[in-house]
């Protein structure tokens, strides 16, 4: 949920941590830290790696800060982190923090063999090359959304999604609002919409708004026809076997 909040080109940026869904090296790094501070914790099954965020992390080394309470080890305080975090920052002396070497984890998109015409690995690799600094990426609920942590975003890229409520179809009208705001601010950022055709059918009428207001986002619409027809014929489940 917080992807693009931090500058992913910084040397101190190690990677995205989502529990067991993380890259193994990133997961190992987090689990071996002396102290883990999770700020803004607001978890569901999707953004927590199926509730595995704290697996392997010693309870006494963990501080969880959210809008309702702060948990330090076995102690719980009913106060929002919004009121506490500024005081922590103002009283923190970086000189007293032990120095350590930031691990240089080799970044790569894992290749998964598939007979699909376009695989998730291929699509993510293409997006990695396609997304440019200052782009604004809006993504709907689709399998590509789950691959986003594998991307290393260029500088000043903004990612807009809703990884908590997973409201299918929100991204198309959301990208319209982003494009309007982008123009009003005089920005030259590209607005890129990533969406599966099933999600688009929920709000496809909003395409007319782009035409009416003269906006031209880049829309990448993923066609799910291949697997939906095949699985419907076989009478099996509708779980995607290719990017949606």
BAVEXKE-908578 format. One record per residue: x, y, z of N, C-alpha, C, CB in turn. Coordinates in steps of 0.1 Angstrom, whole numbers, plus 5000, padded with zeros to 4 digits. Glycine has a CB too. Layout:
! residues N
n_X|n_Y|n_Z|ca_X|ca_Y|ca_Z|c_X|c_Y|c_Z|cb_X|cb_Y|cb_Z
X|Y|Z|X|Y|Z|X|Y|Z|X|Y|Z
...
! end
This chain:
! residues 244
n_X|n_Y|n_Z|ca_X|ca_Y|ca_Z|c_X|c_Y|c_Z|cb_X|cb_Y|cb_Z
5008|4988|5000|5000|5000|5000|5009|5013|5000|4991|5000|5012
5021|5012|5005|5029|5023|5006|5039|5025|4994|5036|5023|5019
5038|5016|4984|5048|5016|4973|5047|5030|4966|5045|5005|4963
5059|5035|4963|5062|5048|4957|5062|5060|4967|5051|5051|4947
5060|5057|4980|5061|5067|4991|5076|5070|4992|5055|5062|5004
5085|5060|4991|5099|5062|4993|5106|5062|4979|5105|5051|5002
5117|5068|4979|5125|5069|4966|5132|5056|4965|5135|5081|4967
5128|5048|4955|5133|5034|4953|5147|5034|4946|5124|5026|4946
5152|5046|4942|5165|5047|4936|5176|5050|4947|5165|5058|4925
5172|5052|4959|5181|5055|4970|5189|5042|4973|5174|5061|4982
5202|5044|4977|5210|5032|4981|5205|5025|4993|5225|5036|4982
5198|5033|5002|5193|5027|5014|5180|5020|5012|5191|5038|5025
5174|5020|5000|5162|5013|4998|5166|4998|4994|5154|5019|4986
5161|4989|5002|5164|4975|5001|5154|4968|4992|5165|4968|5014
5141|4971|4994|5131|4964|4986|5117|4965|4993|5135|4950|4983
5108|4958|4987|5094|4957|4993|5093|4945|5001|5083|4957|4981
5088|4947|5013|5086|4936|5022|5071|4933|5024|5093|4939|5036
5067|4921|5021|5053|4916|5022|5053|4902|5028|5046|4917|5008
5061|4900|5039|5061|4887|5045|5066|4877|5036|5047|4884|5050
5059|4865|5036|5064|4854|5028|5063|4856|5013|5055|4842|5031
5056|4867|5009|5055|4871|4995|5067|4879|4990|5042|4878|4992
5076|4882|4999|5087|4890|4996|5098|4882|4988|5093|4897|5008
5107|4890|4982|5120|4883|4977|5127|4877|4989|5129|4893|4969
5132|4866|4988|5138|4858|4999|5149|4867|5006|5144|4845|4994
5157|4874|4998|5168|4882|5004|5162|4893|5013|5178|4887|4993
5152|4900|5007|5146|4910|5015|5139|4905|5028|5135|4917|5006
5133|4894|5027|5126|4888|5038|5137|4884|5049|5118|4875|5034
5148|4879|5045|5158|4875|5054|5164|4887|5061|5169|4867|5047
5166|4898|5053|5171|4910|5059|5162|4916|5070|5173|4921|5048
5149|4916|5067|5140|4922|5077|5139|4913|5090|5126|4923|5071
5139|4900|5088|5138|4891|5099|5150|4891|5108|5135|4877|5094
5162|4895|5103|5174|4895|5111|5177|4909|5117|5185|4890|5102
5168|4919|5115|5171|4932|5120|5169|4932|5135|5161|4943|5114
5176|4941|5142|5175|4942|5157|5162|4949|5160|5187|4950|5163
5157|4957|5152|5145|4965|5155|5137|4966|5142|5148|4978|5161
5124|4963|5142|5115|4965|5131|5104|4974|5135|5110|4951|5125
5103|4986|5128|5092|4995|5131|5082|4995|5120|5097|5010|5134
5070|4991|5122|5060|4991|5111|5051|5003|5114|5052|4977|5111
5052|5013|5106|5044|5026|5107|5033|5025|5098|5053|5038|5105
5021|5029|5103|5009|5029|5094|5003|5015|5091|5012|5036|5082
5005|5006|5100|5001|4992|5098|4985|4992|5096|5005|4983|5110
4981|4987|5085|4967|4986|5081|4965|4975|5072|4962|5000|5074
4965|4963|5078|4967|4950|5070|4954|4943|5066|4975|4941|5079
4955|4937|5055|4945|4927|5051|4953|4915|5045|4934|4933|5041
4946|4905|5040|4952|4894|5035|4961|4897|5023|4942|4883|5031
4957|4907|5015|4965|4910|5003|4978|4917|5005|4956|4918|4994
4978|4927|5014|4990|4935|5015|4999|4930|5027|4986|4950|5018
4995|4919|5032|5004|4913|5043|5010|4900|5040|4996|4912|5056
5009|4896|5027|5014|4883|5023|5007|4872|5030|5029|4882|5026
4994|4873|5030|4985|4863|5037|4988|4863|5052|4986|4849|5031
4989|4875|5058|4992|4876|5072|5005|4870|5077|4980|4871|5080
5015|4872|5069|5028|4866|5073|5039|4877|5075|5033|4857|5062
5034|4890|5077|5044|4901|5078|5054|4899|5090|5036|4914|5080
5049|4893|5101|5057|4893|5113|5063|4879|5115|5049|4897|5125
5061|4870|5106|5068|4857|5107|5083|4858|5107|5064|4848|5095
5089|4852|5117|5103|4852|5118|5109|4864|5125|5109|4851|5105
5100|4874|5128|5105|4886|5135|5102|4884|5150|5098|4899|5130
5113|4886|5158|5111|4884|5173|5102|4894|5178|5125|4884|5180
5091|4890|5186|5081|4899|5191|5087|4911|5199|5072|4892|5200
5098|4909|5206|5104|4919|5214|5112|4929|5205|5112|4914|5225
5114|4926|5192|5121|4934|5183|5112|4942|5174|5131|4926|5175
5099|4941|5177|5089|4947|5168|5081|4958|5174|5079|4935|5163
5079|4969|5167|5070|4980|5171|5060|4982|5160|5079|4993|5174
5048|4981|5163|5037|4983|5153|5030|4996|5157|5027|4971|5153
5029|5005|5147|5023|5018|5149|5011|5020|5139|5033|5030|5148
4999|5021|5144|4988|5023|5135|4979|5034|5140|4980|5010|5133
4967|5036|5134|4959|5047|5137|4951|5045|5150|4949|5050|5126
4951|5033|5156|4943|5030|5168|4952|5028|5180|4935|5017|5165
4964|5022|5178|4973|5019|5190|4987|5017|5185|4968|5007|5197
4996|5016|5195|5010|5014|5193|5013|5001|5201|5019|5026|5197
5019|4992|5195|5023|4979|5202|5038|4978|5202|5017|4967|5195
5044|4977|5214|5058|4976|5216|5061|4963|5223|5065|4988|5223
5065|4953|5216|5067|4940|5222|5053|4935|5227|5077|4941|5234
5052|4932|5240|5040|4927|5246|5031|4938|5252|5043|4917|5257
5036|4951|5251|5028|4962|5256|5020|4969|5245|5038|4972|5263
5008|4973|5249|4999|4980|5240|4994|4993|5245|4987|4970|5236
4995|5003|5237|4991|5017|5241|4980|5022|5232|5003|5026|5242
4969|5026|5237|4957|5031|5229|4959|5045|5225|4944|5029|5237
4968|5047|5216|4971|5061|5211|4975|5060|5196|4982|5068|5219
4971|5069|5188|4974|5069|5174|4989|5073|5171|4965|5078|5166
4995|5067|5161|5009|5070|5158|5010|5084|5153|5014|5060|5148
4999|5090|5148|4999|5104|5143|5004|5114|5153|4985|5108|5138
5001|5111|5166|5005|5120|5176|5019|5117|5182|4994|5120|5188
5023|5105|5180|5036|5101|5186|5047|5102|5176|5035|5086|5190
5045|5099|5164|5056|5099|5154|5064|5112|5153|5051|5096|5140
5057|5124|5153|5065|5137|5153|5074|5138|5165|5056|5148|5152
5070|5133|5176|5079|5134|5188|5091|5125|5187|5071|5131|5201
5088|5113|5181|5099|5104|5179|5110|5110|5170|5094|5090|5174
5105|5116|5159|5114|5122|5149|5122|5133|5155|5106|5127|5137
5115|5142|5163|5122|5153|5169|5132|5150|5179|5112|5163|5174
5130|5138|5186|5139|5134|5197|5149|5124|5192|5131|5128|5208
5149|5120|5180|5158|5110|5175|5171|5116|5171|5152|5102|5162
5182|5110|5176|5195|5115|5173|5202|5104|5164|5204|5117|5186
5203|5107|5151|5209|5097|5142|5223|5093|5146|5209|5102|5128
5230|5101|5153|5244|5098|5156|5245|5087|5167|5251|5111|5162
5234|5084|5174|5234|5074|5184|5229|5060|5178|5225|5078|5195
5225|5061|5165|5221|5048|5159|5233|5041|5154|5211|5051|5148
5235|5028|5158|5247|5021|5153|5248|5020|5138|5247|5007|5159
5260|5022|5133|5262|5022|5118|5262|5007|5113|5275|5029|5114
5257|5005|5102|5257|4992|5096|5257|4994|5081|5245|4983|5100
5261|4983|5074|5262|4983|5059|5248|4979|5053|5273|4974|5055
5243|4988|5045|5231|4985|5038|5233|4974|5028|5225|4998|5031
5226|4963|5029|5228|4952|5020|5225|4956|5005|5220|4940|5023
5233|4952|4996|5231|4954|4982|5224|4942|4976|5244|4958|4975
5211|4942|4976|5204|4930|4971|5202|4931|4956|5190|4929|4978
5207|4921|4949|5206|4922|4934|5191|4921|4930|5213|4910|4928
5187|4931|4923|5173|4932|4919|5170|4925|4906|5169|4947|4917
5160|4917|4906|5156|4910|4893|5142|4905|4894|5165|4897|4891
5136|4904|4882|5122|4898|4881|5123|4884|4878|5114|4906|4870
5118|4876|4887|5119|4861|4886|5111|4856|4874|5114|4854|4899
5117|4848|4866|5110|4842|4854|5103|4829|4858|5121|4840|4843
5091|4829|4854|5083|4817|4856|5078|4811|4843|5070|4820|4865
5082|4799|4840|5078|4793|4827|5063|4792|4825|5085|4778|4826
5058|4795|4813|5044|4794|4811|5042|4793|4796|5037|4807|4816
5030|4787|4792|5026|4785|4778|5018|4797|4774|5019|4772|4776
5015|4806|4783|5006|4818|4779|5013|4827|4769|5002|4826|4792
5005|4833|4761|5011|4842|4751|5019|4854|4757|5000|4848|4742
5013|4859|4768|5020|4869|4775|5020|4865|4790|5013|4883|4774
5032|4863|4796|5033|4859|4809|5034|4871|4819|5045|4849|4811
5032|4868|4831|5034|4878|4842|5048|4883|4842|5029|4873|4855
5057|4874|4841|5072|4878|4841|5075|4887|4829|5081|4866|4841
5070|4884|4818|5073|4892|4806|5066|4906|4807|5067|4886|4793
5054|4906|4813|5047|4919|4814|5054|4928|4824|5033|4916|4818
5058|4922|4835|5065|4930|4845|5078|4935|4840|5067|4922|4858
5086|4927|4833|5098|4931|4827|5096|4943|4817|5105|4920|4820
5085|4942|4809|5082|4953|4800|5079|4966|4807|5071|4949|4790
5071|4964|4818|5067|4976|4826|5079|4983|4832|5057|4972|4836
5089|4974|4837|5101|4980|4843|5108|4989|4833|5110|4968|4847
5108|4985|4820|5115|4993|4810|5107|5005|4806|5119|4985|4798
5094|5003|4807|5084|5013|4801|5082|5025|4810|5071|5007|4798
5081|5023|4823|5078|5033|4833|5090|5043|4834|5074|5027|4847
5087|5056|4834|5098|5066|4834|5097|5074|4847|5097|5074|4821
5108|5082|4850|5107|5091|4862|5095|5100|4860|5120|5098|4863
5088|5103|4871|5077|5112|4872|5064|5107|4867|5081|5125|4866
5064|5095|4862|5051|5089|4857|5042|5087|4869|5054|5075|4850
5029|5087|4866|5019|5084|4876|5012|5072|4871|5008|5096|4878
5013|5061|4879|5007|5048|4875|4995|5045|4883|5018|5037|4877
4984|5043|4877|4971|5040|4883|4968|5025|4880|4959|5049|4879
4966|5017|4890|4963|5003|4887|4951|4998|4894|4975|4994|4893
4944|4989|4887|4931|4983|4892|4934|4970|4898|4921|4981|4880
4924|4964|4904|4925|4951|4910|4927|4940|4899|4913|4947|4919
4939|4935|4898|4942|4925|4888|4955|4918|4891|4943|4931|4873
4959|4908|4885|4971|4900|4889|4984|4909|4887|4972|4888|4880
4984|4918|4878|4995|4927|4877|4998|4935|4890|4994|4937|4865
4987|4938|4897|4988|4945|4909|4997|4937|4919|4975|4948|4916
4996|4924|4919|5003|4916|4929|5018|4915|4925|4997|4902|4929
5021|4918|4912|5035|4918|4908|5042|4931|4909|5035|4914|4893
5035|4942|4913|5041|4955|4915|5053|4955|4924|5031|4965|4919
5053|4948|4935|5064|4948|4944|5077|4944|4937|5062|4940|4956
5076|4936|4926|5088|4932|4919|5094|4943|4911|5085|4920|4910
5087|4954|4909|5093|4965|4901|5101|4974|4910|5081|4973|4894
5112|4979|4904|5119|4990|4911|5116|5003|4904|5135|4987|4911
5108|5011|4910|5102|5023|4904|5113|5034|4902|5091|5028|4912
5113|5040|4890|5122|5052|4888|5119|5063|4898|5122|5057|4874
5127|5073|4898|5126|5084|4907|5113|5092|4904|5138|5093|4906
5107|5096|4915|5095|5105|4915|5083|5099|4908|5098|5118|4908
5082|5086|4907|5071|5079|4902|5060|5078|4913|5074|5065|4896
5048|5080|4910|5037|5079|4919|5028|5067|4915|5028|5092|4920
5025|5059|4925|5016|5047|4923|5003|5050|4930|5023|5034|4927
4992|5049|4922|4979|5051|4928|4971|5038|4927|4971|5062|4921
4967|5032|4938|4959|5019|4938|4951|5018|4951|4968|5007|4936
4944|5008|4952|4936|5006|4965|4937|4991|4969|4921|5010|4963
4949|4988|4974|4953|4974|4977|4946|4969|4990|4967|4973|4979
4937|4978|4996|4930|4973|5008|4916|4969|5005|4930|4984|5019
4908|4978|4998|4894|4975|4996|4893|4967|4983|4886|4987|4995
4902|4967|4974|4902|4960|4961|4889|4962|4954|4903|4945|4964
4885|4975|4952|4873|4978|4945|4875|4977|4930|4868|4993|4949
4870|4966|4924|4872|4964|4910|4865|4974|4901|4866|4950|4906
4873|4980|4892|4868|4990|4883|4871|5004|4888|4853|4989|4882
4877|5006|4899|4879|5020|4904|4890|5027|4896|4883|5019|4919
4899|5020|4890|4911|5027|4885|4908|5035|4872|4921|5016|4881
4898|5031|4864|4895|5039|4852|4890|5053|4856|4885|5032|4843
4880|5055|4864|4876|5068|4868|4886|5075|4876|4862|5068|4875
4894|5067|4884|4904|5073|4892|4915|5080|4884|4910|5063|4902
4918|5073|4873|4929|5078|4864|4924|5091|4857|4932|5068|4853
4911|5092|4855|4905|5105|4850|4908|5116|4860|4890|5104|4847
4905|5114|4873|4907|5124|4883|4922|5128|4884|4902|5119|4896
4930|5118|4883|4945|5120|4883|4949|5128|4871|4953|5107|4883
4944|5125|4860|4947|5133|4848|4943|5147|4848|4941|5126|4835
4931|5150|4854|4926|5163|4856|4935|5171|4865|4911|5163|4861
4938|5165|4877|4947|5171|4886|4961|5174|4881|4948|5163|4899
4966|5164|4873|4979|5166|4867|4979|5178|4857|4982|5153|4859
4969|5180|4850|4968|5191|4840|4967|5204|4848|4957|5189|4830
4958|5204|4858|4956|5217|4866|4969|5221|4873|4945|5215|4876
4977|5212|4877|4990|5215|4884|5001|5219|4874|4994|5203|4892
4998|5218|4861|5008|5221|4851|5019|5211|4849|5013|5234|4854
5016|5199|4854|5027|5189|4854|5027|5182|4840|5024|5178|4865
5039|5177|4837|5040|5170|4824|5042|5155|4826|5053|5176|4816
5037|5150|4837|5039|5136|4840|5029|5128|4831|5036|5133|4855
5034|5116|4827|5025|5107|4820|5016|5100|4830|5033|5097|4812
5003|5099|4827|4994|5091|4835|4991|5078|4828|4980|5099|4836
4995|5067|4835|4994|5053|4829|4984|5045|4837|5008|5047|4829
4974|5040|4830|4964|5032|4836|4966|5017|4833|4950|5036|4831
4967|5008|4843|4969|4994|4841|4956|4987|4845|4981|4989|4849
4949|4980|4836|4936|4975|4839|4933|4962|4831|4926|4985|4837
4926|4953|4837|4921|4941|4830|4908|4944|4824|4920|4929|4840
4904|4937|4814|4892|4941|4807|4879|4938|4815|4891|4933|4794
4880|4929|4825|4869|4926|4833|4866|4938|4843|4871|4914|4842
4877|4944|4848|4876|4956|4857|4871|4968|4848|4889|4959|4863
4876|4969|4836|4872|4980|4828|4857|4980|4825|4880|4980|4815
4851|4968|4823|4837|4967|4820|4828|4973|4831|4833|4953|4818
4833|4974|4843|4826|4979|4854|4824|4994|4853|4833|4976|4868
4833|5001|4847|4833|5016|4846|4837|5021|4833|4842|5022|4857
4835|5013|4822|4840|5017|4809|4834|5030|4804|4837|5006|4799
4822|5034|4809|4816|5046|4804|4824|5058|4807|4802|5047|4810
4833|5057|4816|4841|5069|4820|4851|5072|4809|4848|5066|4833
4853|5064|4799|4862|5067|4788|4857|5080|4781|4863|5056|4778
4844|5082|4781|4839|5094|4774|4843|5107|4781|4824|5093|4774
4846|5106|4794|4851|5118|4802|4864|5122|4797|4851|5115|4817
4873|5113|4793|4886|5117|4788|4885|5124|4775|4895|5104|4786
4876|5119|4766|4873|5125|4753|4868|5139|4755|4864|5117|4744
4858|5141|4764|4851|5153|4766|4861|5164|4771|4840|5152|4776
4870|5160|4780|4879|5170|4786|4893|5170|4779|4881|5167|4800
4894|5163|4768|4907|5164|4760|4919|5158|4767|4909|5178|4756
4917|5147|4775|4928|5141|4782|4933|5129|4775|4924|5138|4797
4946|5126|4776|4951|5114|4768|4960|5106|4777|4959|5119|4756
4955|5098|4786|4963|5089|4794|4968|5077|4786|4956|5084|4807
4978|5071|4790|4982|5058|4784|4975|5047|4791|4998|5056|4785
4967|5040|4783|4958|5029|4789|4963|5016|4784|4943|5031|4785
4968|5007|4793|4972|4993|4790|4961|4984|4795|4986|4990|4797
4953|4979|4785|4941|4971|4788|4945|4956|4786|4929|4975|4780
4944|4948|4796|4949|4934|4795|4936|4925|4791|4955|4929|4807
4937|4918|4780|4926|4910|4775|4927|4896|4782|4927|4909|4760
4916|4893|4789|4915|4880|4796|4908|4869|4788|4908|4882|4809
4905|4872|4775|4896|4863|4768|4902|4849|4767|4895|4869|4754
4915|4848|4766|4921|4835|4764|4917|4825|4774|4935|4836|4763
4920|4828|4787|4918|4818|4797|4903|4817|4802|4927|4822|4809
4895|4828|4801|4882|4827|4805|4874|4818|4796|4875|4841|4805
4876|4819|4783|4868|4810|4774|4873|4795|4776|4871|4814|4759
4886|4793|4777|4891|4780|4778|4886|4773|4791|4906|4780|4778
4886|4780|4802|4882|4774|4814|4867|4773|4815|4886|4783|4826
4859|4781|4808|4845|4780|4808|4841|4767|4800|4838|4792|4801
4849|4764|4789|4846|4752|4782|4849|4740|4790|4854|4752|4769
4860|4740|4797|4864|4729|4805|4856|4727|4818|4879|4730|4809
4848|4738|4821|4840|4737|4833|4848|4737|4846|4832|4725|4833
4860|4743|4846|4868|4744|4858|4866|4758|4864|4883|4741|4855
4874|4761|4874|4873|4774|4880|4878|4785|4871|4881|4774|4894
4876|4798|4875|4880|4809|4867|4892|4816|4871|4868|4819|4866
4900|4809|4879|4913|4815|4884|4922|4817|4872|4919|4806|4895
4928|4829|4871|4936|4833|4860|4949|4825|4860|4939|4847|4860
4953|4820|4848|4966|4814|4846|4975|4823|4839|4964|4800|4839
4970|4834|4835|4979|4844|4828|4975|4858|4833|4977|4844|4812
4983|4868|4830|4981|4882|4835|4966|4886|4833|4990|4892|4830
4960|4892|4843|4947|4898|4841|4947|4913|4843|4937|4891|4850
! end
